[in-house]
């Protein structure tokens, strides 16, 4: 199955006036992620389900992704994708969704980078820029070391494929 790990786009800075859960995407973040989502659509992604953290900035990122992909499936808000998301939560969400062939997960750092590292058996996290998307192919078990890196893209305008990648 193919998994797409998506870090939310640029959001407003933390402040004492806006709770973290209510931080929303900046105009720059929305525009940049629309370009990234267009790029990943051209890469051929078609997730059956898009899971998103309940934090506003992730939900907004997931909505942009769904719009750009012309996604007809479910966009599911999953509390498991709140900060603290891990391999066990990933497996739980996949099983609950019927183990789809393709699924996207919109969430936060460092969780997504640590999850990618665990799936790829890397010694340390894979840092993801805001709005980055990492594509992995994993065994159905979604266990540690069960993934193969396919590509990564972010706000730099490039899609890095396996042959070009230096992950880690």
Buried (B, 14 or more C-beta within 10 A) or exposed (E): BBBBBBBBBBBBEEEEEBEEEEBBBBEEBBEBBBEBBEBBBEBEBBBBBBBBBEBBBBBBBBBBBBEBBEBEBEBBBBEBBBEEBEBEBBBBBBEEBEBBEBBBBBBBBBBBBBBBBBBBEBEEBBBBBBBBBBBBBBEEEBEEEBBEBBBBBBBEEEBBBEEEEEEE
